[in-house]
Amino acid sequence: MSKISIVDLGVLYRVGVPDEERVQPQRLLLTVEINFDFSAAARTDLIADTIDYFAVSQRLLSFGEGRSWKLIEKLAAEICEMILSEFKPESVTVEVKKFSIQQARHISVILTKMRN
């Protein structure tokens, strides 16, 4: 299986358990690993034969507009579902990094989901 990775994409989403934390969007980093057989694209050199990582990144940049989450676990699950539904990979792994504890470099969750 082949993999396309988008590493540490900076997004602005409203996420946090306290209501005050969701008032303003905060910067998160998303890493997405999309498992998809792109051997056809390697032969043809056609974007139609692969998953357009630019389109995925643009979708992720706008994914938080008008939305909010309390938990990054829920956010990761919704991102996985969106990518599986819209881009049709075999599976997707999403890591969400949040910077809410000053003593830690970041807090993160990682979730992998397979296409049904």
MIDOSE-1310 file (N, C-alpha, C; in nm, 2 decimals, decimal comma, always signed):
residues 116
mski	+0,08/-0,12/+0,00/+0,00/+0,00/+0,00/+0,09/+0,12/+0,00; +0,05/+0,22/-0,08/+0,12/+0,35/-0,08/+0,06/+0,45/+0,01; +0,13/+0,55/+0,05/+0,09/+0,65/+0,14/+0,12/+0,79/+0,10; +0,03/+0,88/+0,12/+0,05/+1,02/+0,10/+0,04/+1,08/+0,23
sivd	+0,14/+1,17/+0,27/+0,14/+1,23/+0,40/+0,14/+1,38/+0,39; +0,05/+1,44/+0,47/+0,05/+1,59/+0,49/+0,10/+1,61/+0,63; +0,21/+1,67/+0,65/+0,27/+1,67/+0,79/+0,26/+1,81/+0,85; +0,20/+1,82/+0,97/+0,20/+1,94/+1,05/+0,14/+2,06/+0,97
lgvl	+0,02/+2,03/+0,91/-0,06/+2,14/+0,85/-0,12/+2,23/+0,95; -0,08/+2,36/+0,95/-0,13/+2,45/+1,05/-0,28/+2,50/+1,02; -0,37/+2,47/+1,11/-0,51/+2,51/+1,09/-0,55/+2,59/+1,21; -0,66/+2,67/+1,20/-0,72/+2,75/+1,31/-0,86/+2,69/+1,33
yrvg	-0,88/+2,62/+1,44/-1,01/+2,56/+1,48/-1,04/+2,60/+1,62; -1,17/+2,60/+1,65/-1,22/+2,63/+1,78/-1,23/+2,49/+1,85; -1,15/+2,47/+1,95/-1,15/+2,34/+2,02/-1,11/+2,36/+2,17; -1,18/+2,30/+2,26/-1,14/+2,31/+2,40/-1,26/+2,27/+2,49
vpde	-1,24/+2,22/+2,60/-1,35/+2,18/+2,69/-1,42/+2,30/+2,75; -1,35/+2,40/+2,81/-1,42/+2,52/+2,86/-1,47/+2,61/+2,74; -1,59/+2,66/+2,76/-1,65/+2,75/+2,66/-1,55/+2,86/+2,62; -1,48/+2,92/+2,72/-1,39/+3,03/+2,69/-1,28/+2,99/+2,59
ervq	-1,24/+2,86/+2,59/-1,13/+2,82/+2,51/-1,18/+2,81/+2,36; -1,31/+2,80/+2,34/-1,36/+2,79/+2,20/-1,41/+2,92/+2,15; -1,39/+3,03/+2,22/-1,43/+3,16/+2,18/-1,35/+3,20/+2,05; -1,22/+3,19/+2,06/-1,13/+3,22/+1,95/-1,07/+3,09/+1,89
pqrl	-1,05/+3,09/+1,76/-0,98/+2,97/+1,70/-0,84/+2,97/+1,75; -0,79/+2,85/+1,76/-0,65/+2,83/+1,81/-0,58/+2,75/+1,70; -0,45/+2,77/+1,70/-0,37/+2,70/+1,60/-0,35/+2,55/+1,65; -0,37/+2,46/+1,55/-0,35/+2,32/+1,57/-0,26/+2,27/+1,46
lltv	-0,19/+2,17/+1,48/-0,12/+2,10/+1,36/-0,18/+1,97/+1,33; -0,21/+1,94/+1,21/-0,26/+1,82/+1,16/-0,16/+1,74/+1,08; -0,15/+1,62/+1,11/-0,07/+1,53/+1,02/-0,17/+1,42/+0,97; -0,17/+1,40/+0,84/-0,27/+1,31/+0,78/-0,19/+1,21/+0,69
einf	-0,21/+1,09/+0,72/-0,15/+0,98/+0,63/-0,26/+0,91/+0,56; -0,26/+0,92/+0,43/-0,37/+0,87/+0,35/-0,31/+0,74/+0,28; -0,37/+0,63/+0,31/-0,33/+0,50/+0,24/-0,41/+0,48/+0,12; -0,34/+0,47/+0,00/-0,41/+0,46/-0,12/-0,31/+0,41/-0,23
dfsa	-0,36/+0,32/-0,31/-0,27/+0,26/-0,41/-0,26/+0,36/-0,53; -0,14/+0,43/-0,53/-0,13/+0,53/-0,64/-0,03/+0,48/-0,75; -0,02/+0,34/-0,76/+0,06/+0,29/-0,87/+0,01/+0,33/-1,01; -0,12/+0,35/-1,03/-0,16/+0,40/-1,16/-0,11/+0,54/-1,18
aart	-0,11/+0,62/-1,08/-0,06/+0,76/-1,10/+0,09/+0,76/-1,13; +0,16/+0,66/-1,07/+0,30/+0,65/-1,09/+0,33/+0,62/-1,24; +0,24/+0,54/-1,30/+0,25/+0,50/-1,44/+0,21/+0,61/-1,54; +0,09/+0,67/-1,51/+0,03/+0,77/-1,60/+0,07/+0,91/-1,58
dlia	+0,12/+0,95/-1,46/+0,15/+1,09/-1,43/+0,03/+1,18/-1,43; -0,09/+1,12/-1,40/-0,22/+1,19/-1,40/-0,27/+1,21/-1,26; -0,31/+1,33/-1,23/-0,36/+1,35/-1,09/-0,49/+1,28/-1,07; -0,57/+1,25/-1,18/-0,69/+1,18/-1,17/-0,67/+1,04/-1,11
dtid	-0,55/+0,99/-1,12/-0,52/+0,85/-1,08/-0,47/+0,84/-0,93; -0,48/+0,95/-0,86/-0,43/+0,96/-0,72/-0,53/+1,04/-0,64; -0,49/+1,06/-0,51/-0,57/+1,16/-0,43/-0,49/+1,29/-0,43; -0,56/+1,39/-0,46/-0,50/+1,53/-0,47/-0,47/+1,58/-0,33
yfav	-0,35/+1,58/-0,29/-0,31/+1,62/-0,15/-0,34/+1,77/-0,14; -0,33/+1,85/-0,24/-0,36/+1,99/-0,23/-0,51/+2,01/-0,20; -0,59/+1,93/-0,27/-0,74/+1,94/-0,24/-0,77/+1,90/-0,10; -0,70/+1,80/-0,05/-0,72/+1,75/+0,09/-0,68/+1,86/+0,19
sqrl	-0,56/+1,92/+0,16/-0,51/+2,03/+0,25/-0,60/+2,15/+0,25; -0,66/+2,19/+0,14/-0,75/+2,30/+0,13/-0,88/+2,27/+0,20; -0,92/+2,15/+0,19/-1,04/+2,10/+0,27/-1,02/+2,11/+0,42; -0,90/+2,07/+0,46/-0,87/+2,07/+0,60/-0,86/+2,22/+0,65
lsfg	-0,80/+2,30/+0,57/-0,79/+2,44/+0,61/-0,93/+2,51/+0,64; -1,03/+2,47/+0,56/-1,16/+2,53/+0,58/-1,25/+2,44/+0,66; -1,21/+2,33/+0,71/-1,30/+2,23/+0,78/-1,35/+2,29/+0,91; -1,28/+2,38/+0,97/-1,33/+2,43/+1,10/-1,42/+2,55/+1,10
egrs	-1,44/+2,60/+0,98/-1,52/+2,72/+0,96/-1,66/+2,70/+1,01; -1,70/+2,78/+1,11/-1,84/+2,77/+1,17/-1,86/+2,65/+1,26; -1,76/+2,59/+1,30/-1,77/+2,47/+1,38/-1,68/+2,48/+1,50; -1,71/+2,39/+1,60/-1,63/+2,39/+1,72/-1,64/+2,25/+1,78
wkli	-1,54/+2,21/+1,86/-1,53/+2,08/+1,92/-1,48/+2,10/+2,06; -1,52/+2,02/+2,16/-1,47/+2,02/+2,29/-1,34/+1,93/+2,30; -1,34/+1,82/+2,23/-1,23/+1,73/+2,24/-1,16/+1,71/+2,10; -1,03/+1,70/+2,11/-0,95/+1,68/+1,99/-0,97/+1,53/+1,94
ekla	-1,02/+1,44/+2,03/-1,05/+1,31/+1,99/-1,17/+1,31/+1,89; -1,27/+1,39/+1,92/-1,39/+1,40/+1,83/-1,35/+1,47/+1,70; -1,26/+1,57/+1,71/-1,21/+1,64/+1,59/-1,14/+1,54/+1,50; -1,05/+1,46/+1,55/-0,98/+1,36/+1,48/-1,07/+1,26/+1,41
aeic	-1,17/+1,22/+1,48/-1,27/+1,12/+1,42/-1,35/+1,19/+1,31; -1,39/+1,31/+1,32/-1,46/+1,38/+1,21/-1,37/+1,41/+1,09; -1,25/+1,44/+1,11/-1,16/+1,45/+1,00/-1,14/+1,32/+0,93; -1,12/+1,21/+1,00/-1,11/+1,08/+0,94/-1,23/+1,05/+0,85
emil	-1,35/+1,07/+0,91/-1,47/+1,04/+0,84/-1,48/+1,13/+0,71; -1,45/+1,25/+0,72/-1,46/+1,34/+0,60/-1,36/+1,30/+0,49; -1,24/+1,26/+0,53/-1,14/+1,22/+0,42/-1,19/+1,09/+0,36; -1,23/+0,99/+0,44/-1,28/+0,87/+0,39/-1,40/+0,89/+0,30
sefk	-1,49/+0,97/+0,33/-1,61/+1,00/+0,26/-1,58/+1,07/+0,13; -1,50/+1,18/+0,13/-1,48/+1,26/+0,02/-1,37/+1,22/-0,07; -1,26/+1,16/-0,02/-1,15/+1,13/-0,10/-1,13/+0,98/-0,13; -1,20/+0,90/-0,06/-1,20/+0,75/-0,08/-1,07/+0,68/-0,07
pesv	-0,99/+0,70/+0,03/-0,87/+0,62/+0,04/-0,90/+0,49/+0,11; -0,81/+0,40/+0,11/-0,83/+0,27/+0,18/-0,84/+0,29/+0,33; -0,75/+0,38/+0,38/-0,76/+0,41/+0,52/-0,69/+0,55/+0,54; -0,71/+0,61/+0,66/-0,65/+0,74/+0,69/-0,61/+0,74/+0,84
tvev	-0,50/+0,80/+0,86/-0,46/+0,82/+1,00/-0,44/+0,97/+1,02; -0,50/+1,02/+1,13/-0,50/+1,17/+1,16/-0,44/+1,19/+1,29; -0,34/+1,28/+1,30/-0,29/+1,32/+1,43/-0,32/+1,47/+1,44; -0,38/+1,50/+1,56/-0,41/+1,64/+1,59/-0,32/+1,68/+1,71
kkfs	-0,24/+1,79/+1,69/-0,16/+1,84/+1,79/-0,21/+1,97/+1,84; -0,22/+1,98/+1,97/-0,27/+2,10/+2,04/-0,17/+2,15/+2,14; -0,17/+2,28/+2,16/-0,06/+2,35/+2,24/-0,12/+2,41/+2,36; -0,19/+2,34/+2,45/-0,26/+2,39/+2,56/-0,19/+2,38/+2,70
iqqa	-0,09/+2,30/+2,70/-0,01/+2,28/+2,83/+0,13/+2,34/+2,81; +0,16/+2,45/+2,88/+0,28/+2,52/+2,86/+0,41/+2,43/+2,88; +0,40/+2,34/+2,97/+0,51/+2,26/+3,00/+0,54/+2,14/+2,90; +0,45/+2,12/+2,81/+0,46/+2,02/+2,71/+0,48/+2,08/+2,57
rhis	+0,55/+2,02/+2,49/+0,57/+2,07/+2,35/+0,43/+2,07/+2,28; +0,35/+1,96/+2,30/+0,22/+1,96/+2,25/+0,15/+1,83/+2,31; +0,02/+1,84/+2,30/-0,07/+1,72/+2,33/-0,12/+1,67/+2,20; -0,13/+1,54/+2,18/-0,18/+1,49/+2,05/-0,27/+1,37/+2,07
vilt	-0,35/+1,35/+1,97/-0,43/+1,22/+1,96/-0,40/+1,17/+1,81; -0,40/+1,04/+1,80/-0,38/+0,98/+1,67/-0,49/+0,88/+1,65; -0,56/+0,88/+1,54/-0,67/+0,79/+1,51/-0,65/+0,74/+1,36; -0,67/+0,61/+1,35/-0,67/+0,55/+1,22/-0,81/+0,49/+1,19
kmrn	-0,86/+0,51/+1,07/-0,99/+0,46/+1,03/-0,98/+0,40/+0,89; -1,05/+0,28/+0,87/-1,05/+0,21/+0,75/-1,18/+0,24/+0,67; -1,17/+0,23/+0,54/-1,29/+0,25/+0,46/-1,38/+0,12/+0,48; -1,51/+0,13/+0,49/-1,59/+0,01/+0,51/-1,61/-0,06/+0,38
